Amino acid sequence: MSTNNSYKLADIGRSNPIFSQIRSTIETAFYGNNMTHIPNVATAYELAVQGPGTIQTDLPIYRPTDLGLPADAKMLIDNTGKVVGRTAQARRILGDEGVDEADMAGRLRQAVYNGQQKHFIKTDVLVGLDEDFIVRAHLAIPDGYANNLLSYMLNFQPITEHYQAMFDNSVAYPEGDIYIYADPSYHDPDYPDGLALFDPKHNAAAILGMPYFGELKKSTLTLAWSIAHRHGYVSCHGGLKAFHFKDKQDQVFAMFGLSGSGKSTLTHAKHGYKYDITVLHDDAFVINRKNGSSVALEPSYFDKTNDYPMTSDETKYFMTIQNVGVTLDDQGRKVLVTEDLRNGNGRTIKSRYASTNRVDKENAPINAIFWIMKDDSLPPVIKVDDPVLAATFGATLATKRSSAENIVGDVDRNALVIEPFANPFRVYPLSEDYHDFKALFEERHLDCYLLNTGFFGDKKIPKEITLGALEAIVNNTTEWESFAGCDHMQNLKLADFPVDYDNADYRNLVATRLGIRANFVDQYQHTHNDRLPHEITDILVKLQKQLTDKVTR
């Protein structure tokens, strides 16, 4: 499927559901005299090199001409100020309670009017890398932020002859292109922490007062996921890998977790090259509800730099880098200081070549979903064999905040939080995601697993344990036991992580954590017009009762 950006005269107006007040305000800005179109990555790179805040390192970009960059292109650094992460509190979504369209339209008009005194640059990219799902997106941003525009073009798919043909061959749907208007230097007086305004039904957004690149990436994915959701896809903030076999069915695993949960590590792990593995993506993809195939939305990776010192082979694939330090090596070259020494959440756009086994579409149908938790009441791996419970754990995915988020106010980063389906960027009702994922479990008979990548009690769960568990699942060599007598739950037997089912304090702790999930559902019902089905609360309460009843053996 693909999107549109031109119309017959008879189709332009209020009767066309593609148009809206917010979308028209945003799209109109793209045609102003203050806008300069940047046609390709090479031009964007030359602009970024000249940026006053740019640091051009002495580190060459790998295979630059294959990426559309000049042959002598070097890694570029662009650092922001105090804020080095996403600001969730800045998001305002049309249709949500308390978000008035007329008020927001007025604020947006003022921002665009102020922006007329600035020179903007704009570009076009594609989101989705296969004819099954490929939509066009447009970004406009002041030219003082050319690094963000370059990163945007490198993160998503620049429009080349090959991808233009793919887009043209895709079936056009009644959806308009995505339009993102960004002005990091404009601050609405009533939104001092920034304003990210979304009109999801009309594929438009404005990102004001926030220079962090992740806001542009996630706003675009937010709208692309919304389009996909409307047209037969399950939208996924996660990673997907496939194990291919000649003598048995392929195993296609999807990992869902927030930034820092380990989903990228698990997705890209090569398992000692013991298997024929392909990787779709580690952050953004969509699943076709009809046939179970999956399409990646981005060619590149927006990765943390914390785990990559200059001695790491991964730095070879960096292109643009944000919020890291710079120093001179013993050859006098400007190189990176990573490991979050300068600040938390250092980031890079890594090229697709970081994955030697990369695919843009996985034709083999998905057959297992892994919800990655950071809940110290859970052992490393639990298998769930009921569709309602499997979707419930997705809808109440428990984790901890990461450094990728700019937290406004007095918030405990270590507190357990619920982030449904690990996707804080949803702009449609949560109940619809619940029913989509439940349908995958029910109709496509997917397996479901809970992975705890944090602590079990006070004992850290090393990644080797989790990776070994994945291999055991692939090889069908797992040994399961009933998890504390709870229906439809079995934990993987691991000698280093025994579960003391008879310990009343432990059972009460698990019950308390299930109660946190049930309370989240209850609070959601009271703060949203959306309604989650009663079966979610019913199954959580039933499990709590099983845990707190007297242990009988």
N, C-alpha and C positions, 0 to 999 in steps of 0.2 A: 504494500500500500504506500501511497505517496500523498503529498499535500499540494495546495494551489496558492498562487500569488497574483493571478490575473483573472479577470472575469468579463463576461459579456455585459454590455451596458445595462441590459434588462435585469441582470442579476445583482446589480449594485444598489444597495439600499437596506432599509429596515427589514424587509421581508426575507433577506438572506441571513440565515442563522450564523454565518461565519463572522458577520460584523457585530460590533458593539461599541459603546462610547469609549471604553478604555482602549480597546484594540485600535480604533480609528485614531485616537490621540497619539498612541505610540507609533503606529505605522506612518502617519502623516509626517512625523519628525524626521523620518528617514529620507524624505525627498527635499529637505531644506538646502539652501545654498551653502550652509555651513558644514555640509556632509561631503566627505571624500571617500569613494569606494576603494577598498584595498582588494585587488583581484586575486592575489596569490600569496603563498607563504613567503616567497623570496622578497617581495615588496614589504610585507609585514616585518620581516627580519631586519631589513635595512632601516626601517623606521624605528624599531625597537632598539637597535644598536645606538642610535642617536639620542635616545631618551635621556634626560638629565639625571634620572635616578638609576640608570642601567649600569651594571658592572659587567663588562665583557671579560670573561675568564680567558685563560690560555688553554682551555680544555676543548679539543675538537669534538664536534657532534658526529656520532657514528652514522655512516651511510647518509650524509646530508643530502646529496642530490636525489636519492630515492625518496626523500621526504619533502622534496620541493625547495630545499634550502640551498644557498650558495655553497660551492664546493669547499670553501674555507671557513664555513660557519663554526662559531664557537658557542659554548654554553653561556647563556645570559642569566644574570641574577637581577631580581627586582624585589626589594624588601619594603614591607609596609611598616606601619608604626606600632602602636600599642596593641591593636587587634590583629591577631594572626590566625583567626578561625572563623567559622560560620556563626552568624548571630541569629539564632532561631527566633528570638523575641521580636525581630524586625519583620517577620513574615506576616502579611495581611492578605487574606484570600477572599475574593468576591464570592459571596454565598454563605460565608461564615457569619455567625451571629455577631452583631456589633460592627461589621464592616459595611459602611454605607457607600454605595457606588457613586452617588453624586458628590459626596465629600472627597472621596479618593480621586475622582476625575478632576476636581478643582485643584487639588494638590499636585496632581500630575501635570496639568496644564501650566501651572506656575513653574514647575521644574523644567519643563520643555522650553518655556518662554525665557527663563534665565539662561538656559543652555544655548539659545540662539546667539549669544555673545561669545561663544566658544567655537573653536574649530573641532569638529568631530570626525572620526574615522569609522567606517562601517565595513562589514564583510558578510559573506554567506558561507555556511557549512552544511553538511548533511549529518543527520543523527539516525543511526541504523545502517547496517552494512550489508544488506541483502535486499533483493527485490521484494521479499515478503514484508519487510518493514524498513522504509527509508523515507525520512521526512526532512524538509529543508528548514534551516533556522538562520535568522539574521540578527547580527549584533551591531549596535552603535554605541561608541564610547569616546570621550574626549581624547584628542591625540596625545595628550600628556601621559596616557595610559596604554601606549602602544605595546608594551610587554604583555598586558592582559589580552589584547587583541591577538597577538602572536600565539600566546598560550592557548587561546580559544581555538585558533585554527589548527594548532598541533594536537590538541586534545580531541577534537571532533574530526570529521573527515572533510578536508578541503575539497572543493568541487573541481575534480579533474575530468578529462574526457571520458575515462573509464567509468567513473562514478556518475557522471551526468547521464551516460547511456543507461546505466542501471536504474537511475531515478526515472528517466523517460520511459523505460520499459515496465515500470511498476504501475499497478492499477491505481489511478487517482481516486481518492476518497473525498467526500464532502467536508474537508478540513482545510483551514487556511494554514499557511506557513507559520512557524514560530517567529515572533518578534520580541527581542530583548533590548530595551533602552536602558543604558547604564550611565550614571554620572556620579562617580565616587566623591566628587568635590561639592555636590549639592546636598545641603542638610535641611530637611523640613524642620521648622522650629518645634513642632510637636513630637518629632521622632529623632531625638538626639543620638540614639544608637543606630540610626539608619532605618530605611523603609524598603522592604522588598514586597512589592505589590503584584499580585497574580490575578489574572483573569483566565482561569484554566479552561473554561468552556470555549474561549476564543483565542487560545494559544498566544497570549501576550503577557509580558511582565516588564516591570520597571524596577531597577536596582539602584537605589539612591543612597549616597553617603557611606558606601562600603567599598573600599578598594581591594579587599581580599578576593583573589581569583576564584576560590571555591564557590563564592556566591553566584558567579556567572555560570560555572559548570553545572551546579546543582539546580539552578533555576531553569536551565535549558532541559536537563533531564526530568525535572518536575513536570514540565509541559509535555515532553515526549512520552513519558510514562502515562500521563493522562490521556493522550491520544490513543496509545496502545490499548489501554484499559477499555476505552469506548468501542474498540473494534476487534474484540476476540482474543486479546492477549492478557496474560498475567504479567504484571509489571514487577520487576525484581531489582532490589538493591542488594546485590550479592555477587558471588562468584560461581562459575560453572566450569567443571572439568569432566572429561569423558575417558574411561578406560576401555580400549578397544581390544577385542579378542577374535581369533579365527574360529574357535571351537565352541564359543558360547555367546550369549547376548552381551552387547556392550553395556557397561555400567556408566550412567550419566548422573553425576552428583551436583547438586546446587547447595552452596553454603551461604547462609544468611546471618549477618552480624554487623554491628556498627563498626565504625573506624576504630582500629586498635584491638578488635576482637580476635584477630588471627585469620580472617576469611581469605585475605590475600596470600598469606603464607601457605594455607592449606590448598588454595586453588592452584598456586604455581609450583607446589612441591613435586619433584620429579620421581620421588620414591626410589632413588638409587638406580633409575633407568631400568627397573624390572618390568615395566609395563609400557605398552603403546598408549601414550597419554596425549590428548589434545586439550587445550585451554580455550574457552570461548572469551571470557573476560572475568575480572575480579571485582567489578563494581556495578555494572549496569547492563542488563539484558532483558529480553522479553520472551515469554514462553507462549507458543501457539496452543490455545486451548483445545483445538481440534485434533492435532496430530502429535503434540508434545515436543516438537522441534523448538529450537531456541535461536535467537538472533542477538548478536552483540550490538550495542548502541555506539561504541567508541572504538577507534583503532588503538588509542594510547592509554596510558595509565597515569593517574594523578596519585602519586605514591608519597608516603612519608619518607623523609631522608634520615630519620633518627637511627635506623639500623644500618646505614651505609657510610662508614668512614671512607676516606680516600683510597684505602687499600682494598675496598670491596670491588668485585668485578661488576656489580650492578651500576656503578657510577658511569660506566661506559655508555649507558643508554640514556643518560639524562639529556634533556634538550633545554628547557627553561627551568629555573629554580627560584623558589620564593622563600624568603625569611630564613636565610642561612648566613653564616659568616664567611669571610674571605681572608686568606693569608697567602704568604709566599712560600713555595717549597724550596728545596735546596738547589733547584735549577733557576730560581728567580721567577717561576711561573705563578700567576694568580690562580689559586685553587680553592676548593670549598672547605669550610669548617662546618661539619654536619653534626650528627648525634644530639641535635637540639641544644647545643651549647649556647647559642645566641638567644634563643627563645624556643618555646614549645611549638610543635606542629610545623617544622620545616617541611617544605613540599617540593616536588619536582614533577614535571611532565616527562614521563619515560616513553620512549618510542615502542612501537609494536615489536621491534626486534629484540626486546628484552625477553620475549617468549619465542623460543625456537619452534615450539609446537602449537602455534596460535592458529585458530580458525575464526572466521567471522559468522559462520552459521553452523550449528550442530544439528544435523539431520536426525541422528538417533534420538528417540524420545527419552525425556528425562524419566528416571525411575527411583530417585531418592532425594529427599530434602533433609538438610541438616540445619537445625536452629542452634546457633552458637550463643551460649549464655555465659555470663559471669556471675554465677550464683553459687556461693560456697556451701549451700546445702545439697548440691547435686554431685554425684560421682562423675567421672570423666565422660561416660557414654551411657545413654539410656535409649532404648528402642521403644517406640510408641506404635501400637498396632490398631488404633481406632481412628477413623477419619475425623470425627468430631474433636477428639482430644489432640490429635496432631495439629489441626487448624487452630485449636484453642491455644496451644503453646506458641504457635506463631503469632497469634493476635495479642498474646501477653508475654512476648519475648522479654526476658529480664536481663539487664546488663548494667554497666557502669558508664558514666560519661567519659569522653576522651578529650585529649588536647586539641582535637580538630574543631571543637566547639568553643565559641566565645560566649561564656556564661555571664549573663547580666544579673546582678543582684547577689544575695547571700544564698548560694546553692552549694550543697555538699557534693563534690565530685565523686566521692566514694560511696554515696548512698545507692541502693538498688533502685533502678528506674525501669519502667516498662516502655519499650519502643516497639509498637506492633510491626511485625514482619521486618524489623530492623530498618524501617523506611520512614524517617521523619519528614520526607518530602512529598507525602501523599496529599493530593488536593481533591480527592473524591471520598465518599463515605467509607469508613473503616469496614462497615458491614459488607460492602461489596468485595473488598479484598478477602475478607473471611470466607465468603461464599466461593470466590474464585479458587482459593487454595484448598478449601474443603473438597471442591469438585475434582481437583487434581488427585487428591488422596483417594477419593471415593470412586471416581470413574476411570482413572488411569492407574489405579492400584499402586500408587507410589508408596515406598517405604519412608518412614520418618524416624529421625534420630535427634536427640538433644546432645549437644557437645558442650561441656563446661571447659573453657580454656583458661579459667582463672585459678582459684583455689578451691580445693575440697577440704572443708574445715580450715586448718591452718597450714595445709600442705599444698604447695604450688604444683600445678599439673603441667609438666614439661611438654613441649610440642611433639617430642618423640613418641609420647604415649598416644596423643591424638592421631598422629600420622600412622602409627602402628595399628590403631583401631580401624582406620580407614582401609588399610591393606587387609586386615582380617575380614572386614565386611566384603571387600572385593573378592577375596579368596574363599569366602563362605567357611571360615575356620573359627568363627566366634562361638563363645560359650556364654549363654545368657542365664540369668536367674531372676525370679520375680523381685521387683523393686518394692520391698517392705509390704508385700501383699496387696499393692495397689493394682486395680484392674487396668489391663492394657499397657502396663509398663514393665519392662525388664531392663536390668542394668548389666553391662558387660562385666564379666568376672575378671578382675585384675588383681594380681597378688599384692601390688604396691598400694592399691586403693580399695581395701576391703570396706564393705558397708555394714555397719552394726545395726541391723534391723531391730534388735531387741532393746536398744537404748531409747528410753522414753523421751529423753531430752532431744535426741536427734530426730525422732519422729515428729515431735512438736515443732522443731525448727522447720522441717519440710512443710508441715501443715501451715505454719505461719507464713512461709514464702508463697504457698498457694493462696493464702488469704490475701496477701498483697496483690496478687493477680486478680482475685475476685473483687477486691475493693477498687482496683483500676477500672474494671468493667462497670461497676456500679457508678463510679464518678463520671465515667465517660457518658453513661446514659443520662446523667443529670446535667451535663454541660454541653451536650450536642443534640441536634435534632435527629441525628442518626440513631437507630436502635439495633443493638446486637441481639442475636437470638438467645432465648433463655437457656438453651442447651449448653452454652459456655459456662454460665454460672452454676448450672446443675451439676456438670461433670466435675468442676473444681470443688464444689461443696461435698460431693460424694467422696472424692479422694481425701479431703480433709478428715471426713468422718472415719474412713478406713484407717487413716494414720493415727488418729487420736483414740480410737477404740482400743481396749485392752489387747495386748499382744497374745495371740493364741498360736501355739505350735503343736 
